[in-house]
Structure formats: structure tokens, C-alpha cells
């Protein structure tokens, strides 16, 4: 039962005064009088609570602006682009339209049914993000799959700069081999320069560490070019989240385009999207700038110098620790103690091989005297040395001839 019903019943039916009812329920006398007057005019409708929303809001947007927001939302979705509230606000400013606040656009989309709340998702504040400080500091590399119009499945290699989100390379092939990765890497380096590090997952074309097959072509080429190669944790794609998120953006755009039947047509679509993505589309992760403008805002990172051809070898296997050589003259070297001499027969070095013994040469163990008494149990009383029942072993003696 609502408080309005209780107050009205106390005044009208019980005949109590307004001051008494207001004092008992902790209300003002004016509010009690207003409820009673409303009941006499409207009847039982006065029992229900009324909305406190103001009749007019001078800061509210008009219907024309809401229709423009909805129309732009549909246009971006049909084109296969991102259609969030911030993207809509950016496009409205670019077209010269009055752009309301991002929160206002989000409320309009939610009221029109374009946004469905998902409270079960993790909040953005719980994410642990990392961003490179300069361009060409880290390149994220990954492969995704796409199906052509004839049902043929192909692979797409995407290389994205971690700092500016610039799409460095996007290539389509039937199946990527280790040599194809190196070829596309050299093509990206020829256009944008050499990066300092590469970040990939644990695919077979990226690393052979988890399969025991040694280095793959990408690892050898990275060592030769002086590029550090890093890999994410197995079954943890969040480490390469930037290029993983780009896969979603790319596939969303490809799904709105006519399906191609050949790799050449698909590559043409990839080049078209790369031009739009790098120089026309504002990116939310870099302050609503285009990746091309973010790339030119700072100087690229200076990479490590490439290694000499003689140094392009695999790392040496693990060897035992060796003592560091002394740099002072031999005359000033202190004489090591006897136990540290590596040439001593009594104390050989830790890595010395055991001496071969003749089969007739057997070791003779020194015989020791047996104990007179067995080792006592701490839980039992100590034995009496005068007890004759304790059997002892005599000392070994030589046999008489």
C-alpha cells in the first residue's frame, strides 16, 4: 500500500486532522492537504504515484536530429563500417550537422532499439592494455580465414602497427607457408621500414618452439634482420588483441561487399579497405584519429642493426659453466689450493671422465668393528649393558692356518 493511500484514508475515512496525520507520518501539512484535494478531484487515481519528469526540457534534441542519427546508423551498418555512438558523432561533425554528446547519441540508439544492454560483459576498466610508444616499435601479425563465393576457404595475413594501428600489410593466399610469411614481411618493410619487434601467436608458421622442430623461416629471418620475435601465451589471444580486433572489422566490411571468386578479386577488396582504414576511418583507440595521421605524428622507432651473415646461426646448445679467464699476467696469478687443481689425480675436475679400471683390480673396503649394542629405540627403555641376552659380534680375526 502506498503512502498516499494511507494518508488519504486517515484524513477522509477516519476523520483525523491534517496536522495530526502529517505529524504522525513525518510529512508536511501542505503535502497532506494537496493529496486530499487531489483525491476529491480525481478519485482513486490520486493513490498512484505520479512521474516527476519535467514537462519540457530546453536542452533536449529535436526529432530531426534523432532521425539523422538513426539514418546515419543504418547507412554505416549497410556499408559494413563501425556504427557506434562516437563514430556517428564524428561523421555528423564531418558532414556539418549538429552533433550532440556521445552519451545522448547512445541514449537515442537505445531508445530506438539499436543497442541492447549486455550487463554480463566485463567492464572496460578491468582490461589490462599496453600500447607501444612509437611507430615501428611493435608489429602484430596474425592469420585469419575467409570463404570465397565458390566455398573455397582461403587465409588472410594481417600486419598492424601497435602504436598507430596502421595496417602495414594485408595479403590473401590459399595457404600460408613459412616462406610466404617472410615474403610479405619484406614487402611491408620495403614500404614502412623495419620494426623493432614482432608479436605473433604460436602458429606453426610463426614458431617451432612448441613442436620441437627448431626454428622456422620467420624466426631465422627475424634474427638475420635484427628483429626481436615475441609470442603470446598459448590459448591467450588477448595478447594480440589489436590485430584480433582488426579481423572482426575487416570481416564485417567484407560481409557487406559482393563475394569474390578468385584471390585476385579478394586482394583488390583488401587493398581498397586498407586505404579506407588507414586514411579515412577514425580509430577509437587512438583518439578518433586516422591511423595514417597517428603514424606521421611521431618519428618511427629506430630498429636494431641487422646481423652479419656469419652470425645468422642458431644459438649454441647449453654447456656447463666454465671459470672466467684471468686477465692479469701469469706471474701475478695466485696459486690455487690443492683441491682446485684440475690435474690432481686425487681430486679430478667436475667434468673429468672416470678412469678405466682393470677387471682384476677390485676395491677393498675397510672393515670396521661392529657395534657392541644395537641402536636403541627412543620409545623403548635403554638396554642393560650387563644383560647377557644381548648378543654381540666379535671383532674379525684372521683364520689360523
Secondary structure as GFF3:
##gff-version 3
##sequence-region A 1 401
A	DSSP	alpha_helix	3	12	.	.	.	ID=ss1
A	DSSP	alpha_helix	18	25	.	.	.	ID=ss2
A	DSSP	alpha_helix	29	42	.	.	.	ID=ss3
A	DSSP	three_ten_helix	43	47	.	.	.	ID=ss4
A	DSSP	alpha_helix	63	79	.	.	.	ID=ss5
A	DSSP	alpha_helix	85	94	.	.	.	ID=ss6
A	DSSP	alpha_helix	102	111	.	.	.	ID=ss7
A	DSSP	three_ten_helix	124	126	.	.	.	ID=ss8
A	DSSP	beta_strand	138	147	.	.	.	ID=ss9
A	DSSP	beta_strand	153	161	.	.	.	ID=ss10
A	DSSP	beta_strand	167	173	.	.	.	ID=ss11
A	DSSP	alpha_helix	178	192	.	.	.	ID=ss12
A	DSSP	beta_strand	197	200	.	.	.	ID=ss13
A	DSSP	alpha_helix	217	225	.	.	.	ID=ss14
A	DSSP	beta_strand	228	231	.	.	.	ID=ss15
A	DSSP	three_ten_helix	237	240	.	.	.	ID=ss16
A	DSSP	alpha_helix	241	255	.	.	.	ID=ss17
A	DSSP	alpha_helix	263	279	.	.	.	ID=ss18
A	DSSP	three_ten_helix	284	286	.	.	.	ID=ss19
A	DSSP	alpha_helix	291	297	.	.	.	ID=ss20
A	DSSP	three_ten_helix	309	311	.	.	.	ID=ss21
A	DSSP	three_ten_helix	330	332	.	.	.	ID=ss22
A	DSSP	three_ten_helix	338	340	.	.	.	ID=ss23
###
